[in-house]
Amino acid sequence: MYCYLIVFLLSLRVMFYNCENLLFSSGHVYEKLANLSRVVVASGEGYPPAIIGLAEVENDSIMRRWTQRTPLAKWYYRFVVTDSPDVRGINVALMYQPDDYRVIGHESVRIVMPDDIRPTRDLLHVWGRVVNGDTVDVVVCHLPSRYGGKKASDKARAIAHTYLRHLMDSISACRVNPHLIVMGDFNDYPTSKQVQRNFSGYVNLMLPLQKALMKGRLSYGSHKYAGEWVFLDHFLVNVSMTDTLQTVHVVNPRSFAMPFMLIDDEKRLGVRPKRSRYGYQYEGGYSDHLPILLDLMIRKK
């Protein structure tokens, strides 16, 4: 008698996208939601990503509007969103397709800043099961901005790093075989000494992409600053998740851009992300960031 073991390799797409001021008060919000939906659908090549981390969304009301009253409604997305003390009123969120990612629970982690540093966004931790039964933990973050300059804001990001690293280590310690994906706007480059030092032991999937950008081997990052493309948006994972022999692993991290998401950069060379507003002018676009993607590969026996 012979036994045959058949292994299926399934793929789920994961996205992170800083939506740039997705607020009811920002004007043209319904047009912006339709535009962002176009990006989401295009990024999945016809089938939108199963898991989407988001930054700069206002609240559950705008997320409900997005998931139920735009072209995304036919994919039956569900969502989790934080309620942070951020002075701009922006939060992070996770949007997911429940057939692909079955959420078990979620928590918000408050980053407590000293009195002389303005409040920032909470960390969002969501855990759920994928199709082979393995648990995948997802953390979505939007770390303190460079308001006042990089040097002046390094302290705020260092504090946020401490909270994020503690959360990552806690998750990794409590799982027998951890599958952790951290995604977010770090407001810093993957080549930053502070980022590399504070998250040593984890793999920053955007580090080789940032290095390729610096050598002119890559066309786009996730953000354009002072005429240069960079990666402010990162994916961090456990080391084991880069091993293609694992039951859950990640491949092909990249930024995502289609021609309709870009516009000629009149002040600099090349192109830049087409924004909703550029200064005081309504541009009718999407965001000042490009989304980043990866593919989550799942072995199912």
Disulfide bonds with the S-S distance in Angstrom:
none
